[in-house]
């Protein structure tokens, strides 16, 4: 049988008082008093900028659907990297895909490839940041971080938190894919905050980092850590594909017997000059870059010509051979390597850059004809006949 529990009157009174206080605390007037300090804390100015990747487009169909969403079915205007304004989504898509066309529908494909990054830029303290300044800072940020990538932007001003929708093309004008990592998002936040500060808008980009309190144990670096065995080398089409241009390869093997290949036309000269042989343990490194500029024109779908200037940087290779020709190489860091820059030109600028300088004729002064012993380069020798 269950035991009976007898409670004294004092215990019952205490319980009733506790329940009564709990009910009073839940009344609306007391709730306001209890949370007043929290409201005061949250009312402080928050100048943090926010950038996040919302989604991606995999084909032309999803791109059109996303543009309809961010433009509110063509009620809002779009603008691109060249400050062109579009009120028609089809026109915006045509210029956006001028250099690289997307498949219309890839939903049935086994593997879909990202064609765009759909990014949102905003600021929590939007009252002190006008939308026009956010627009200007956003454009400068994207042109600095991704100078060769096309993008489309839509401004949403009619919400509680004004923000910008950005459609950034993954492939740049040279076909190279840009993958946005966590570090790239941090760099975008920093650049965005700095551009807003330049426009006299108070903005910050705080980055949280984990602090490891355990002391690091540093191991002595192996002198020959980057030296790998050469298996073979020679002339071949780039990546051994028939459609690619001729190049030169060096096939190597690391300590774990994992094979990899270095490609570069200049590697041939480095291998020949340093007498590299199969079986040597070598360290190849890019130590410097040379600048080169090229101007060209391309015919667009609207039968007009697009003039552009391409600035490329050629890698300079060096090699150090173990126990044979060792060198103290200082490789160029990835952050110091310059990428190709694509610049659109006017027709006048293109003509000025391609115009050949005038060279003075060697036969301008007839009095100096006797100084030339060999006149074989002259096609019409009758010009020397005197009256």
DRENDOMAR-949918 format. One record per residue (C-alpha): residue number from 1; chain; x, y, z. Coordinates in pm, 1 decimal. Example, Ala and Ser with C-alpha at 12.3 -4.5 7.8 and 13.67 -1.06 7.14 Angstrom:
2
R   n chain     east    north       up
R   1     A   1230.0   -450.0    780.0
R   2     A   1367.0   -106.0    714.0
This chain:
387
R   n chain     east    north       up
R   1     A      0.0      0.0      0.0
R   2     A    111.4    355.1    -71.0
R   3     A    205.8    561.2    229.5
R   4     A     -1.3    866.4    313.7
R   5     A    192.5   1196.4    320.9
R   6     A     88.3   1450.2    580.2
R   7     A    181.0   1817.1    517.9
R   8     A    182.6   2085.7    779.9
R   9     A     -7.3   2413.0    734.3
R  10     A    315.6   2620.9    705.6
R  11     A    433.3   2422.6    399.3
R  12     A     96.6   2468.7    226.7
R  13     A     99.9   2844.7    288.7
R  14     A    451.9   2879.8    146.3
R  15     A    351.2   2694.7   -170.2
R  16     A     49.7   2917.3   -226.6
R  17     A    258.6   3232.2   -186.5
R  18     A    515.0   3108.1   -442.3
R  19     A    247.7   3032.8   -702.8
R  20     A     92.5   3375.3   -655.7
R  21     A    427.2   3553.6   -710.4
R  22     A    494.9   3350.4  -1024.2
R  23     A    159.7   3451.3  -1173.3
R  24     A    217.5   3819.7  -1093.8
R  25     A    561.8   3808.9  -1261.6
R  26     A    405.4   3693.4  -1588.7
R  27     A    173.1   3995.1  -1616.1
R  28     A    241.7   4229.6  -1913.3
R  29     A    335.4   4530.7  -1697.9
R  30     A    599.2   4329.4  -1505.2
R  31     A    733.0   4170.3  -1827.5
R  32     A    811.0   4519.0  -1962.4
R  33     A   1002.7   4611.7  -1647.3
R  34     A   1198.9   4286.0  -1652.1
R  35     A   1311.7   4322.6  -2018.8
R  36     A   1376.4   4699.1  -2018.2
R  37     A   1754.8   4658.1  -1983.8
R  38     A   1761.4   4413.6  -2278.9
R  39     A   1578.6   4662.4  -2503.0
R  40     A   1830.9   4930.0  -2407.9
R  41     A   2125.0   4705.2  -2500.1
R  42     A   1978.7   4612.2  -2841.8
R  43     A   1907.6   4978.1  -2923.8
R  44     A   2280.7   5051.8  -2958.2
R  45     A   2414.2   5130.4  -3306.3
R  46     A   2515.0   4817.6  -3495.3
R  47     A   2748.7   4897.2  -3785.3
R  48     A   2829.2   4539.8  -3893.8
R  49     A   2802.8   4463.3  -4266.6
R  50     A   2650.4   4132.7  -4377.2
R  51     A   2732.3   3924.3  -4686.6
R  52     A   2594.0   3576.9  -4752.3
R  53     A   2555.2   3340.0  -5048.2
R  54     A   2183.0   3273.4  -5076.1
R  55     A   2174.3   3028.2  -5368.9
R  56     A   2318.3   2943.7  -5712.3
R  57     A   2194.8   2912.5  -6071.7
R  58     A   2278.0   2601.5  -6274.2
R  59     A   2129.6   2690.9  -6614.2
R  60     A   1958.5   2967.1  -6813.3
R  61     A   1613.4   2863.3  -6688.9
R  62     A   1704.3   2904.1  -6319.6
R  63     A   1885.4   3231.2  -6399.7
R  64     A   1573.7   3377.0  -6559.8
R  65     A   1360.9   3261.5  -6265.6
R  66     A   1600.4   3421.6  -6014.7
R  67     A   1613.6   3750.9  -6207.0
R  68     A   1231.7   3761.0  -6209.4
R  69     A   1240.5   3721.8  -5830.7
R  70     A   1502.2   3990.8  -5753.5
R  71     A   1354.5   4235.4  -6007.5
R  72     A    999.0   4173.3  -5876.6
R  73     A    890.1   4061.8  -6225.1
R  74     A   1067.4   4354.7  -6398.6
R  75     A    926.9   4619.5  -6161.7
R  76     A   1278.9   4695.3  -6032.0
R  77     A   1570.3   4784.5  -6258.1
R  78     A   1893.8   4585.8  -6281.9
R  79     A   2245.4   4718.0  -6344.1
R  80     A   2570.1   4543.6  -6439.8
R  81     A   2946.4   4592.9  -6392.2
R  82     A   2955.7   4861.0  -6665.8
R  83     A   2668.5   5060.6  -6501.2
R  84     A   2426.9   4961.1  -6779.6
R  85     A   2063.5   4974.1  -6658.2
R  86     A   1808.6   4711.4  -6767.7
R  87     A   1429.0   4715.8  -6733.5
R  88     A   1396.5   4398.1  -6941.7
R  89     A   1533.3   4071.6  -6800.0
R  90     A   1583.0   3912.6  -7144.2
R  91     A   1810.6   4199.5  -7248.5
R  92     A   2005.5   4168.9  -6922.6
R  93     A   2051.4   3793.0  -6975.3
R  94     A   2167.7   3844.7  -7336.3
R  95     A   2448.8   4080.4  -7229.5
R  96     A   2525.4   3871.6  -6919.6
R  97     A   2583.6   3563.5  -7139.4
R  98     A   2768.3   3747.9  -7420.4
R  99     A   3093.8   3553.9  -7368.0
R 100     A   2958.4   3224.3  -7230.4
R 101     A   2613.8   3073.0  -7291.8
R 102     A   2441.9   2850.1  -7034.3
R 103     A   2241.7   2536.3  -7108.5
R 104     A   1869.0   2604.4  -7089.6
R 105     A   1773.2   2323.1  -6848.4
R 106     A   2012.0   2089.7  -6660.1
R 107     A   1766.1   1959.1  -6399.3
R 108     A   1773.9   1609.0  -6554.0
R 109     A   2154.9   1590.5  -6558.3
R 110     A   2323.7   1363.7  -6306.1
R 111     A   2570.0   1633.7  -6206.2
R 112     A   2483.0   2003.2  -6216.7
R 113     A   2755.8   2269.7  -6233.9
R 114     A   2717.8   2607.9  -6066.0
R 115     A   2708.5   2891.6  -6317.0
R 116     A   2637.9   3184.9  -6079.2
R 117     A   2676.3   3280.7  -5712.6
R 118     A   2366.2   3461.8  -5580.2
R 119     A   2491.7   3689.7  -5301.7
R 120     A   2312.6   3929.7  -5063.6
R 121     A   2482.8   4248.0  -4937.8
R 122     A   2324.7   4440.3  -4649.5
R 123     A   2396.8   4643.1  -4336.3
R 124     A   2218.2   4616.5  -4002.5
R 125     A   2233.0   4990.8  -3933.6
R 126     A   2064.4   5077.3  -4264.7
R 127     A   1926.5   5409.6  -4135.4
R 128     A   2274.7   5565.6  -4140.8
R 129     A   2367.3   5402.1  -4474.6
R 130     A   2170.0   5537.1  -4775.0
R 131     A   2093.8   5285.6  -5048.2
R 132     A   2285.5   5486.9  -5310.7
R 133     A   2603.7   5469.3  -5102.3
R 134     A   2555.0   5095.9  -5049.3
R 135     A   2518.0   5060.6  -5427.8
R 136     A   2840.2   5254.6  -5498.0
R 137     A   3039.0   5065.3  -5232.5
R 138     A   2906.3   4732.0  -5360.9
R 139     A   3011.0   4802.0  -5721.5
R 140     A   3365.3   4904.8  -5618.4
R 141     A   3399.4   4598.1  -5393.9
R 142     A   3305.3   4350.3  -5668.4
R 143     A   3526.1   4521.3  -5929.8
R 144     A   3822.8   4506.1  -5689.7
R 145     A   3776.0   4141.5  -5585.1
R 146     A   3652.5   4003.2  -5920.9
R 147     A   3762.6   4247.2  -6197.9
R 148     A   3703.3   3998.5  -6483.6
R 149     A   3363.8   3859.5  -6373.5
R 150     A   3026.0   3984.4  -6495.7
R 151     A   2751.3   4055.9  -6242.0
R 152     A   2395.0   4189.2  -6215.6
R 153     A   2255.8   4379.2  -5914.5
R 154     A   1903.0   4456.9  -5792.1
R 155     A   1832.5   4696.6  -5501.6
R 156     A   1549.5   4613.8  -5259.4
R 157     A   1456.0   4940.2  -5082.8
R 158     A   1096.6   4858.9  -4979.9
R 159     A   1179.3   4616.6  -4695.8
R 160     A   1252.7   4664.5  -4325.3
R 161     A   1618.8   4599.7  -4399.9
R 162     A   1727.2   4743.3  -4742.0
R 163     A   1968.1   4509.4  -4920.8
R 164     A   2120.6   4425.4  -5260.4
R 165     A   2088.8   4101.5  -5457.8
R 166     A   2398.4   4020.7  -5667.3
R 167     A   2419.3   3757.3  -5942.9
R 168     A   2792.9   3692.1  -5994.4
R 169     A   2903.1   3473.2  -6287.4
R 170     A   3130.6   3187.9  -6178.5
R 171     A   3336.0   3192.9  -6503.2
R 172     A   3534.6   3507.1  -6575.8
R 173     A   3598.0   3650.6  -6924.2
R 174     A   3888.8   3404.9  -6974.8
R 175     A   3695.0   3090.6  -6875.8
R 176     A   3849.4   3056.0  -6527.8
R 177     A   3602.8   2954.5  -6253.1
R 178     A   3594.0   3158.0  -5930.9
R 179     A   3496.9   2954.4  -5623.3
R 180     A   3402.7   3164.4  -5319.2
R 181     A   3554.7   3019.2  -5002.0
R 182     A   3515.4   3130.0  -4639.7
R 183     A   3826.0   3350.0  -4667.6
R 184     A   3684.8   3516.1  -4982.0
R 185     A   3366.7   3608.3  -4792.9
R 186     A   3579.5   3762.9  -4517.5
R 187     A   3774.7   3963.0  -4777.4
R 188     A   3448.8   4081.4  -4935.5
R 189     A   3320.7   4199.1  -4595.4
R 190     A   3643.9   4389.5  -4528.8
R 191     A   3641.8   4556.1  -4871.8
R 192     A   3271.2   4642.3  -4842.6
R 193     A   3323.9   4804.0  -4499.6
R 194     A   3628.5   5000.3  -4622.8
R 195     A   3438.8   5131.8  -4926.5
R 196     A   3151.0   5243.4  -4701.5
R 197     A   3399.7   5415.5  -4470.0
R 198     A   3543.4   5600.7  -4771.3
R 199     A   3189.0   5729.7  -4840.5
R 200     A   3166.3   5856.7  -4476.6
R 201     A   2940.5   5573.1  -4361.5
R 202     A   3031.4   5408.7  -4031.5
R 203     A   3072.9   5038.0  -4104.8
R 204     A   3266.8   4750.2  -3948.8
R 205     A   3346.0   4390.2  -4044.4
R 206     A   3429.7   4193.5  -3730.2
R 207     A   3566.1   3844.9  -3796.2
R 208     A   3537.7   3585.1  -3520.1
R 209     A   3841.6   3362.3  -3477.9
R 210     A   3893.5   3059.2  -3256.3
R 211     A   4179.9   3092.9  -3008.0
R 212     A   4380.2   2776.3  -2948.8
R 213     A   4540.3   2788.9  -2602.8
R 214     A   4750.5   2475.4  -2652.1
R 215     A   5110.3   2563.8  -2742.5
R 216     A   5222.3   2473.8  -3094.6
R 217     A   5507.1   2230.1  -3141.2
R 218     A   5724.0   2347.4  -3430.5
R 219     A   5918.7   2081.7  -3616.9
R 220     A   6240.7   2154.0  -3797.7
R 221     A   6177.8   2189.3  -4169.9
R 222     A   6335.9   1932.7  -4396.0
R 223     A   6577.4   2102.4  -4635.7
R 224     A   6468.9   1878.0  -4922.5
R 225     A   6096.9   1877.7  -4839.3
R 226     A   5995.0   2023.0  -5178.1
R 227     A   6231.7   1807.2  -5386.0
R 228     A   6059.9   1537.8  -5593.7
R 229     A   6181.7   1271.9  -5835.0
R 230     A   6154.2   1342.1  -6209.7
R 231     A   5986.9   1054.9  -6397.5
R 232     A   5968.6   1199.5  -6750.4
R 233     A   5949.8   1524.9  -6946.7
R 234     A   5895.5   1637.5  -7303.9
R 235     A   5684.4   1829.2  -7556.8
R 236     A   5311.8   1754.0  -7565.8
R 237     A   4970.3   1913.7  -7610.0
R 238     A   4850.5   2080.4  -7290.1
R 239     A   4692.8   1819.3  -7058.5
R 240     A   4740.5   1569.5  -7348.4
R 241     A   4421.8   1689.5  -7518.9
R 242     A   4398.2   1729.3  -7896.3
R 243     A   4216.9   2064.9  -7887.4
R 244     A   4482.1   2234.7  -7669.6
R 245     A   4798.3   2420.5  -7772.2
R 246     A   5150.6   2269.4  -7767.3
R 247     A   5328.8   2293.8  -7434.2
R 248     A   5600.4   2124.6  -7223.9
R 249     A   5547.2   1894.5  -6924.6
R 250     A   5754.8   1758.7  -6636.7
R 251     A   5611.8   1450.1  -6465.2
R 252     A   5722.1   1401.5  -6103.1
R 253     A   5665.3   1169.4  -5806.5
R 254     A   5655.0   1270.3  -5438.7
R 255     A   5757.0   1073.2  -5129.1
R 256     A   5420.6    896.2  -5115.7
R 257     A   5459.9    776.9  -5478.2
R 258     A   5186.1   1017.1  -5588.5
R 259     A   5242.8   1143.9  -5942.0
R 260     A   5176.6   1500.3  -6062.2
R 261     A   5258.3   1704.8  -6373.8
R 262     A   5394.4   2058.4  -6417.0
R 263     A   5299.1   2241.5  -6739.2
R 264     A   5470.2   2541.4  -6898.5
R 265     A   5635.1   2636.9  -7227.5
R 266     A   5930.0   2793.1  -7040.6
R 267     A   6001.9   2468.9  -6855.0
R 268     A   6176.7   2333.2  -7164.9
R 269     A   6446.0   2602.0  -7150.9
R 270     A   6490.6   2549.9  -6774.4
R 271     A   6528.9   2171.0  -6816.1
R 272     A   6781.1   2206.5  -7103.6
R 273     A   6993.0   2479.2  -6940.4
R 274     A   7020.2   2293.2  -6605.6
R 275     A   7072.2   1947.2  -6760.5
R 276     A   6780.9   1785.1  -6575.1
R 277     A   6773.1   1404.6  -6611.5
R 278     A   6515.5   1136.2  -6532.6
R 279     A   6565.4   1018.6  -6173.2
R 280     A   6694.4   1356.8  -6043.5
R 281     A   6526.7   1501.8  -5736.3
R 282     A   6432.3   1856.4  -5833.7
R 283     A   6248.2   2157.0  -5692.8
R 284     A   6071.4   2367.3  -5958.8
R 285     A   5942.7   2709.2  -5851.3
R 286     A   5802.7   3029.6  -6005.9
R 287     A   6035.1   3307.2  -5889.4
R 288     A   5909.1   3606.1  -6091.1
R 289     A   5659.3   3726.8  -6354.3
R 290     A   5686.5   3927.6  -6677.1
R 291     A   5409.0   4161.6  -6792.8
R 292     A   5268.9   4146.7  -7148.3
R 293     A   4980.0   4341.8  -7307.9
R 294     A   4764.9   4234.0  -7601.9
R 295     A   4482.2   4425.6  -7773.6
R 296     A   4212.1   4250.2  -7977.1
R 297     A   3851.9   4275.2  -8093.7
R 298     A   3560.1   4032.4  -8083.4
R 299     A   3233.5   4028.5  -8277.0
R 300     A   2925.5   4027.8  -8051.8
R 301     A   2584.5   3869.2  -8135.3
R 302     A   2445.4   4217.5  -8218.3
R 303     A   2704.2   4240.3  -8505.1
R 304     A   2907.5   4505.9  -8322.4
R 305     A   3272.9   4477.1  -8227.1
R 306     A   3396.8   4461.7  -7867.4
R 307     A   3747.1   4607.4  -7826.2
R 308     A   3952.0   4499.0  -7527.2
R 309     A   4302.8   4496.1  -7382.7
R 310     A   4441.5   4189.2  -7207.3
R 311     A   4729.3   4226.1  -6961.7
R 312     A   4889.5   3889.5  -6882.3
R 313     A   5180.4   3791.1  -6660.5
R 314     A   5423.7   3523.7  -6778.2
R 315     A   5571.6   3294.1  -6508.9
R 316     A   5951.5   3266.4  -6482.7
R 317     A   6058.2   2917.0  -6368.6
R 318     A   6375.7   2812.2  -6186.9
R 319     A   6497.4   2468.2  -6076.1
R 320     A   6721.0   2337.0  -5799.4
R 321     A   6864.9   1982.7  -5835.2
R 322     A   6963.7   1783.6  -5525.6
R 323     A   7337.1   1695.2  -5498.0
R 324     A   7393.9   1834.7  -5847.6
R 325     A   7298.1   2199.5  -5891.3
R 326     A   7138.6   2321.5  -5568.7
R 327     A   7006.3   2677.3  -5554.3
R 328     A   6847.4   2884.9  -5281.7
R 329     A   6515.0   2954.0  -5457.3
R 330     A   6267.7   3209.6  -5323.2
R 331     A   5931.1   3112.5  -5475.9
R 332     A   5668.7   3373.1  -5551.9
R 333     A   5376.9   3343.9  -5307.3
R 334     A   5025.7   3289.0  -5440.4
R 335     A   4905.1   3619.8  -5293.9
R 336     A   5186.7   3803.3  -5478.5
R 337     A   5111.8   3640.6  -5814.9
R 338     A   4932.7   3879.9  -6047.3
R 339     A   4630.4   3762.4  -6244.5
R 340     A   4533.7   3855.1  -6597.7
R 341     A   4342.1   4185.1  -6627.3
R 342     A   4071.7   4234.3  -6888.4
R 343     A   3991.8   4593.9  -6989.0
R 344     A   3727.5   4708.4  -7240.5
R 345     A   3847.4   4981.8  -7479.7
R 346     A   3681.0   5239.3  -7702.5
R 347     A   3741.5   5221.7  -8075.2
R 348     A   3975.4   5525.9  -8059.4
R 349     A   4180.3   5368.7  -7779.6
R 350     A   4201.6   5040.8  -7973.2
R 351     A   4320.1   5218.3  -8290.7
R 352     A   4577.2   5419.3  -8092.8
R 353     A   4716.4   5105.0  -7926.1
R 354     A   4742.6   4906.2  -8253.5
R 355     A   4882.1   5189.7  -8466.3
R 356     A   5239.2   5116.9  -8575.6
R 357     A   5498.1   5391.6  -8523.2
R 358     A   5629.1   5557.4  -8839.8
R 359     A   5983.8   5454.7  -8927.5
R 360     A   6207.3   5697.4  -9112.8
R 361     A   6313.8   5563.9  -9452.7
R 362     A   6679.2   5467.5  -9485.8
R 363     A   6685.6   5639.2  -9826.2
R 364     A   6542.4   5971.8  -9713.7
R 365     A   6864.6   6158.0  -9785.5
R 366     A   7007.9   6080.2 -10131.7
R 367     A   7343.4   6234.5 -10038.0
R 368     A   7411.1   5936.9  -9808.0
R 369     A   7345.4   5668.0 -10071.6
R 370     A   7717.3   5601.8 -10107.0
R 371     A   7730.7   5491.4  -9744.0
R 372     A   7521.0   5179.3  -9824.8
R 373     A   7740.0   4907.2  -9972.1
R 374     A   7462.1   4646.4  -9998.2
R 375     A   7152.4   4774.7 -10183.8
R 376     A   6986.5   4435.7 -10231.4
R 377     A   6694.2   4531.2 -10005.4
R 378     A   6575.7   4796.2 -10258.5
R 379     A   6311.8   4661.1 -10500.8
R 380     A   6312.4   4949.3 -10752.3
R 381     A   6672.8   5052.0 -10813.8
R 382     A   6576.0   5314.2 -11073.7
R 383     A   6526.8   5564.4 -10793.8
R 384     A   6904.2   5609.2 -10783.1
R 385     A   6926.4   5718.8 -11145.8
R 386     A   7019.4   6081.6 -11156.6
R 387     A   6897.0   6327.2 -11418.1
